[in-house]
Amino acid sequence: MFRSAMSRALRLILPAILAVLALAGATLWLTGLPGLSPAGRGGAVGITLPAGTAIGGGFHLIDEHGTPVSAEDYRGRWMLVYFGYTFCPDVCPTTLQTIATALDKLGKGGAEKITPLFITIDPERDTPPVLARYVGQFDPRIIGLTGTPAAIADAARAYRVYYAKETPKDGSPYTMDHSSFIYLMDPEGRLAALFGPQTTADELAAGIKQKLGQDK
């Protein structure tokens, strides 16, 4: 009887344990970099990275209008980059709303300097029309990008983004396990600031303002 009860308990708590381990693994994919240290919760100055850490780079994707784009198309502008997917139940919509609110807090002058990009990690379902409808729910300034699985993998690798397809055994739609960081890239395509999953709109706006101020 004791073994039976323990077995039932394990079956109940094992999914939760696995979910926690997956989240930890997703974070360590990025935070395992030597010398990386969080500044608070990922607040005004974001997360501090060691000098010389390579994050970001070229990509060749397709925007929400079906137009091929590359990282070079955004050179000369600040980019706010986030990787997620439209079927994401919680963290992605929360983060996109945070980005939209932060853009409002920057004011017209500050927001005009920022190009916010939402890069899907689920190209199978996130076609350009799907992305257009999705990002439009949060802010028309956010640009949705998709591409071939190989192109998405290349972009994710450049930004050290972890993602993995999770297929439930009960036949319900698959989900995507993924890391959740916001990347502020400078006009030269270099990482300027990194913001963690718990960053608020106020913290994000403050961090962006600080970096924009240093660019004068």
N, C-alpha and C positions, 0 to 999 in steps of 0.2 A: 504493500500500500504506500509506504514511504517513497519507494523508487518511482511508483506510478505518479504520485503527486509531484515529485521533483521533475519528472519528465514533462508533465503538463506545464509546470512553471517555466521550465527552460524554453518550451515551445512558445510561450507567451512573451518572454522577455528577450529571446534571441534576436528577433527583428529589430528591436530598439537598440540592442548592443551593436549590431552590425551597422545600423544607421549612424550611431555615434562614431564608430571606427571609420566609416566612410568619410564623414565630415572631417574628422581629424586628419585622415590621409589626404583629403583635398587641400586642407590648409597647409600641411607640411610640404606638399608639392611645391609651394611657393615659399612658405616661411622657413623651410629647411635650408634656405640659402645661408651660407656662412656670413655672420655679421649682421643679419637682419634683426632689427628690434622694433617692436611696436611702440608708437607714441600714444599713450593712453589707449583709447578704443579705436584708433585710426582717426584721430580728431583733426584739429586745424592744420597740423603739419603733416598729416598722413602717417605712413609707416616709413621709418628710416631704413634705407638700404645701404650696403657698403659701396664705397666708390668702385666704379668699374663694373658693377653688376649689369649684365646685358638683358634688358627686357624690352620687348617691342621689336619692330622691324618691318620689312616689306610684306605686303599681302596682295593677292589678286582675287577679288571677290565680285559679287553682283549686288547692286543696291536694290532697294524696294521697288524701283521702277523698271528693273530688268537691265539696267545699264552696267556694263563691266567697269569696275573702279579698282584702283590700286592705292597703296599708301602714299604714293607720290602725288596723287590728286589732292591730298590734304596737307601737303607741305606748305609751310608759311602760316598755318593756323594751329591753334591749340586744339588738341583732340581729347575728349573724355570718352574712354573706351570701356565697354562692359560686355562680357560674354554670358549668354544665357539662352533661353528658348521660350517660345510663345506658349507652350503647354505647361510651363513651370507653374506650380500651384501657389507658391508663396514668395520665395526670396527674390525672384526676378521682377514681378510686379512691384514689390516693395522697393527694390533698388531703383527701378525706373522712375517711380514716383519721387523718390529721394532726389534723383538727378533733375527731374523736371522742376521740383520745388527749389533746388539750389540754383538753377538757371534763373528763376524768377527773382531770387534773393540777390543775384549778381547785378540786377538792373540791366537795362538795355545795352549800355556801353560795355559792360563786362560780358554779358551773354553773347553779344555779337562776335566776340573773339573766340568763342568755343564752338567746336563741331562735335556734338555728342553722337557716338556710334554704338549701336547695339548689334553685336556680331553673334549670330546663332551658332549653337553647337549641335543643332538638330536639323541639318539641311534636308533630311528626308521629308519632314513635314512643313518646315518653314520656307515656303516658296516666297518670291517677292510680293505677291498680293497678300499673302497671310501676314508677312512682316509689316506691310504698309498699314493694314488695318490695326494691327496690334500696337505698334509704336504710336500711331495716331491717337490712341486712347489716352496716352500719357502727355505727349507734347509733340507738336508738329516739327519742332526743331531736331528731334531725335531721328537719326537715319538708321534704318535697318539694313543689315548686310548678310547675305548668304553666299553659297557657292557650292562647289563639288565637295564631297567628303574629304578628298585629298587637300583641297585648298583651305577648308576649315581647319583640318588637322595642322597644316603648316602655320596658319595664323595663331592657333592655340599654342602651338609649340613655341613660337616666337615670344608670346606673352606669358609663357609658363602656366598655362591654364590647364587644369585637370578636368576631364569629363569622361563619363562612361555611361553606356546605355544599360538601363535596368529593366528587364522584362519580367513582369509578375507571372507566377505560375498559374494564377487563376484566369488568365486570358484577358485581363484588363489592359488598357493601353500602356505602352512602355513609358518610362520616365527617364530623365537624364540626371545622373549624379554629377555635380560640378562644383568647382571652386567659385568663390564670389568676391571678386575684388574690382574696384574701379581704378582705372589707370588714367592719370593725367599726363599727356604727352606734349612736349613743347613743340614750337613750330619747326624744329629740325628733326622731329620724330624721336626724340630722346625722352626717357621716362623722367618726369618732373616730380611726380608725387604718386603715392599708392595709398588707397583708402580701403580699410577693411570692411567686413560684412555688417558691423554694427554702427557704421558711420551715419550720423544724422545729416539732414539737409543743411542745418546751420554749420556743422563742422565741415561739410564738403564745400559749401560756399566760402567759408573763411579760409580754407586751405587753398582754394583756387585763387581767391583775391590776393593772398600772400604771394603766390607764384607769379601772378600777373603783375603785381607791383614790382617784383624783382626783375621783370623783363623790360622795364622802362630805360 
